[in-house]
Amino acid sequence: MRSNKTHIACSLATIGLALAAALAIAPPRALDAGPAVSRRIDVESIRESWRVLDPITAGNLTIYPVVSNLKADSFEFLTLDDGVASGEVRIAERGALENGMIRRRPTRRWPPVETDVVPSEYQGASVNELVLVNGSSRPLILLAGEVVSGGKQNRIIGTDLIVPPKSDPVPLTVFCVEHGRWTSGATGFSAAKAMAQPGIRAEAEFSKNQSGVWARVESTGQAAGVASPTQSYMDIVASPKTARAMEAVAIPIERELEQELHRAVGGMGAVGVVVAIHGQLVWSDVFPSAELFRKYWPKLLRSYTVEAQNQAIERKSPPSVKEAEAFLEAMRGHVTVESEPGVYRRTKISGSGFQIEALEAFDGKADSGLLIHYNKMARD
């Protein structure tokens, strides 16, 4: 897939691009019943609909639920976990393509015989590149930080991406989260049903720094008091010690989130969260629908708890709801747009003290896309 890239250095207050205008946010509106389910909801309407609820705190982690009265239709999209589990999505080392992941073309022989053709750009394994095929009839969502295990070493997805249905082999940018192994394992990869914590995601998604990813994995292991023979992130987070610590925080938050949603919005599902750790607003993940957010929520929450445990800072009082709203809304900065026409558009904004990545999915030649994932993090 080829990407068209445009670099724009300006303020969103003056930017003339339609996308940037669509990303401008208005103050949150009161929730009502909302419109019927729709696939055609523009980015501006989605963002204007967000409302931040009262915080939920456990230990040093504070979660602010984000709700919306819009009913975006996200059912057609496939997640990595579901796609790999069904066998419709396959991932392999570059150069290790198998039958279902190989481009095929008919020969001139009769009867026609399919011939395996491995493009030269996919030959030879690479630390920072895998190959993926979406064999399903649904668009596939990939989120930066999702862990895939297997191959020569475990990796995380490097950037948010939409892969179209019935795709050819697609080169996939990844980052290693298992520094001490480069050995032949399973040819393909499985979805680990895990998300790297925000600090690691930031090194991959925003800094594009493999050394930074390894350093974060190492510091996570040291903070958790867990050693891994291959310096594997999954060894750390799947260890009994880390798992117990995660559950001690995650379970109360999950329980209180449901109570808060019923109290504040009559049971309406959350579409995302703003995250504070040790009294500092650090992260947000927001989706177009409660259904899609629910698919990612368990592994997102556990990634936030690992991050909170990894920062031995004196606990402070959680920020106010207004401060969380202001964090979600601030957008002035340098804008970079990457797109695959008719498939996706990825907008990155680098501002004073933050980074944003917003992924939109397009349906053919439609003028507006559906905001699939809005990710924002605080940066020094």
Residue pairs with C-beta under 8 A, 6 or more apart in sequence:
1 163
1 170
1 340
1 343
2 340
3 338
3 339
3 340
4 338
4 339
4 340
4 341
5 336
5 337
5 338
6 336
6 337
7 334
7 336
8 15
8 17
8 20
8 334
8 335
8 336
8 337
9 334
9 335
10 334
10 335
11 332
11 333
12 20
12 23
12 24
12 331
12 332
12 333
12 335
12 349
13 332
15 21
15 335
17 335
17 337
19 43
19 337
19 345
19 347
20 335
20 347
21 44
22 42
22 43
22 44
22 368
23 43
23 44
23 47
23 331
23 347
23 349
23 358
24 44
24 47
24 331
25 44
25 47
25 48
25 50
25 328
25 329
25 331
26 44
26 47
26 48
28 48
28 49
28 50
28 51
28 52
28 325
29 48
29 49
29 51
29 69
30 51
31 51
31 67
31 68
31 69
31 265
31 268
32 69
33 69
34 49
34 68
34 69
34 70
34 71
35 70
35 71
36 71
37 71
37 72
37 73
38 70
38 71
38 72
38 73
39 72
39 73
39 76
39 363
39 370
40 366
40 368
40 370
41 70
41 72
41 288
41 370
42 368
43 358
43 360
43 368
43 369
43 371
45 70
46 68
46 70
46 72
46 288
46 370
46 371
47 371
47 374
49 68
49 69
49 70
50 66
50 67
50 68
50 271
50 272
50 286
50 328
51 66
51 67
51 68
52 64
52 65
52 66
52 274
52 321
52 324
52 325
52 328
53 64
53 65
53 66
53 67
53 260
53 261
53 264
53 265
53 270
53 321
54 64
54 260
54 264
54 321
55 62
55 63
55 64
55 276
55 318
55 319
55 321
55 324
56 62
56 63
56 64
56 65
56 253
56 256
56 257
56 260
57 63
57 318
58 248
58 249
58 250
58 252
58 253
58 256
59 248
59 249
59 305
59 308
60 277
60 278
60 308
60 309
60 311
60 313
60 315
61 249
61 253
61 275
61 276
61 277
61 304
61 305
61 308
62 275
62 276
62 277
62 279
62 318
62 319
63 253
63 257
63 273
63 274
63 275
63 301
63 304
64 273
64 274
64 275
64 276
64 321
64 324
65 257
65 260
65 261
65 270
65 272
65 273
66 270
66 271
66 272
66 273
66 274
66 284
66 286
66 328
67 261
67 264
67 265
67 268
67 269
67 270
67 271
68 271
69 268
70 288
71 289
72 288
72 289
72 370
73 289
74 287
74 288
74 289
74 291
74 292
74 370
74 372
75 291
76 138
76 139
77 138
77 139
77 140
77 141
77 292
77 361
77 372
78 88
78 89
78 134
78 136
78 138
78 139
78 140
78 141
79 140
79 141
79 295
79 296
80 89
80 140
80 141
80 142
80 143
80 146
80 148
80 157
80 191
81 191
81 193
81 295
82 295
83 89
83 134
83 136
83 140
83 191
84 90
84 91
84 148
84 189
84 190
84 191
85 191
86 136
88 134
88 135
88 136
89 132
89 133
89 134
89 135
89 136
89 140
90 98
90 100
90 101
90 132
90 133
90 135
90 188
91 130
91 131
91 132
91 148
91 150
91 172
91 188
91 189
92 98
92 101
92 130
92 131
92 151
92 187
92 188
92 189
93 125
93 126
93 130
93 131
93 151
93 152
93 187
94 122
94 123
94 124
94 125
94 126
94 129
94 130
94 131
94 171
95 118
95 122
95 123
95 124
95 125
96 125
96 151
96 187
97 118
97 122
97 131
97 169
98 187
98 188
99 116
100 133
100 135
101 131
101 133
101 169
102 116
102 117
102 118
102 169
103 117
103 118
103 119
103 168
103 169
104 114
104 115
104 116
104 117
105 114
105 115
105 117
106 112
106 113
106 114
106 115
107 113
107 114
107 115
119 169
121 171
122 131
122 169
122 171
125 151
125 152
127 153
127 176
127 182
127 210
128 158
128 173
128 174
128 175
128 176
128 210
129 171
129 172
129 173
129 174
130 148
130 151
130 155
130 171
130 172
130 174
130 189
131 169
131 170
131 171
131 172
132 142
132 163
132 167
132 169
132 170
132 172
133 167
133 168
133 169
133 170
134 140
134 163
134 164
134 165
134 166
134 167
134 170
135 166
135 167
136 165
136 166
137 165
137 166
138 165
139 162
139 163
139 164
139 165
139 343
139 361
140 162
140 163
140 164
140 165
140 167
141 160
141 161
141 162
141 361
141 372
141 373
142 157
142 159
142 160
142 161
142 162
142 163
142 172
143 157
143 160
143 195
143 296
143 373
144 156
144 157
144 158
144 159
144 160
144 201
144 204
144 205
144 357
144 375
145 156
145 157
145 195
145 196
145 200
145 201
145 204
145 205
145 303
146 156
146 157
146 191
146 194
146 195
146 196
146 299
147 154
147 155
147 156
147 177
147 191
147 192
147 194
147 195
147 196
147 233
147 234
148 154
148 155
148 156
148 157
148 174
148 189
148 190
148 191
148 192
149 189
149 190
149 191
149 192
149 234
150 185
150 186
150 187
150 188
150 189
150 190
151 185
151 186
151 187
151 188
151 189
152 181
152 182
152 183
152 184
152 185
153 176
153 177
153 178
153 179
153 181
153 182
153 230
154 176
154 177
154 178
154 181
154 192
154 232
154 233
154 234
155 174
155 175
155 176
155 177
155 178
155 189
156 174
156 175
156 177
156 196
156 200
156 201
156 204
156 213
156 233
157 172
157 173
157 174
157 204
158 172
158 173
158 174
158 175
158 204
158 205
158 208
159 173
159 204
159 205
159 346
159 357
160 205
160 346
160 357
160 359
160 372
160 373
160 375
161 172
161 344
161 346
161 359
162 340
162 343
162 344
162 359
162 361
162 372
163 170
164 343
175 203
175 204
175 210
175 213
176 210
176 213
176 214
177 196
177 200
177 213
177 217
177 232
177 233
177 234
178 230
178 231
178 232
178 233
178 234
179 214
179 217
179 218
179 230
179 231
180 228
180 229
180 230
180 231
180 232
181 230
181 232
192 234
193 299
194 234
194 237
194 299
194 302
194 303
195 201
195 296
195 299
195 300
195 302
195 303
196 204
196 233
196 303
197 216
197 220
197 303
197 304
197 306
197 307
197 310
198 275
198 282
198 283
198 303
198 304
198 307
198 377
199 216
199 220
199 307
199 310
200 213
200 216
200 217
200 220
200 233
201 303
201 377
202 355
202 377
202 379
203 209
203 212
203 213
203 215
203 216
204 213
205 357
205 375
206 348
206 355
206 357
206 377
206 379
214 231
217 231
217 232
217 233
217 236
218 231
219 310
220 233
220 236
220 237
220 306
220 310
221 227
221 228
221 231
221 236
223 309
223 310
223 311
223 312
224 236
224 239
224 241
224 242
224 245
224 306
224 309
224 310
225 241
226 235
226 236
226 239
226 241
226 242
228 235
228 236
229 235
236 242
237 243
237 246
237 302
237 306
242 306
242 309
245 305
245 309
246 302
246 305
246 306
246 309
249 305
249 308
249 309
250 301
250 302
250 305
253 301
254 301
257 270
261 267
261 268
261 269
261 270
268 290
269 290
269 291
269 293
269 294
270 290
270 293
270 297
271 286
271 287
271 288
271 289
271 290
271 292
271 293
272 284
272 285
272 286
272 287
272 293
272 374
273 284
273 285
273 286
273 300
274 281
274 283
274 284
274 324
274 327
274 328
275 281
275 282
275 283
275 284
275 285
275 304
276 282
276 318
276 319
276 324
277 304
277 307
277 308
277 311
277 313
278 308
278 311
278 313
278 314
278 315
278 316
279 315
279 316
279 317
279 318
279 319
280 316
280 319
280 378
281 319
281 323
281 324
281 327
281 378
282 307
282 377
282 378
283 304
283 307
283 375
283 376
283 377
283 378
284 327
284 328
284 374
284 375
284 376
284 377
285 293
285 296
285 300
285 373
285 374
285 375
286 293
286 328
286 373
286 374
286 375
287 293
287 296
287 372
287 373
287 374
288 370
288 371
288 372
292 372
319 327
327 354
327 376
327 378
328 376
330 351
330 354
331 349
331 351
331 356
332 351
332 352
333 349
333 350
333 351
333 352
333 354
333 356
334 349
334 350
334 351
335 347
335 348
335 349
336 347
336 348
336 349
336 350
337 345
337 346
337 347
337 348
338 345
338 346
338 347
338 348
339 345
339 346
341 362
342 362
342 363
342 364
342 365
343 361
343 362
344 359
344 360
344 361
344 362
344 369
344 372
345 359
345 360
345 362
345 369
346 357
346 358
346 359
346 360
347 356
347 357
347 358
347 360
348 355
348 356
348 357
348 358
349 355
349 356
349 358
350 356
353 378
353 379
353 380
354 376
354 377
354 378
354 379
355 376
355 377
355 379
356 374
356 375
356 376
357 373
357 374
357 375
357 376
358 371
358 373
358 374
358 375
359 371
359 372
359 373
359 374
360 369
360 370
360 371
360 372
361 369
361 370
361 372
362 369
362 370
363 369
363 370
